[in-house]
Amino acid sequence: MNEARAVANLIGNGVATIAIAKWEETFDRATVDAVIAEQRGDIPRRIIVVTHEAQH
């Protein structure tokens, strides 16, 4: 039961993160697509570093 609660919490946190990013208009779909493509192996891996200072 505790493991199910942990999984539900993880999924909920991910959904909430995306929802808030879209609400604040900071969700970058191109970056999401690039990360997913890297994880699938569709494109070579590269390091993406975004700092808080770089966004301002």
C-alpha positions, 0 to 999 in steps of 0.5 A, spaced: 500 500 500 505 504 501 508 503 494 502 505 491 501 511 495 509 513 493 507 512 485 501 516 485 505 521 489 510 521 484 505 521 478 501 527 481 507 531 482 509 530 475 502 532 473 502 538 477 509 541 475 507 540 468 500 544 469 503 549 473 509 550 468 503 551 462 499 556 467 505 560 468 507 560 460 514 557 462 512 550 459 517 549 453 515 543 449 521 543 444 525 542 450 520 536 452 520 533 445 528 533 445 529 530 452 524 524 450 528 523 443 534 523 447 531 518 452 529 514 446 535 514 443 532 517 437 538 523 437 545 523 440 545 525 448 547 532 449 547 536 456 542 541 457 543 546 463 538 551 464 540 555 470 535 560 474 539 566 472 540 564 464 532 565 464 532 572 466 
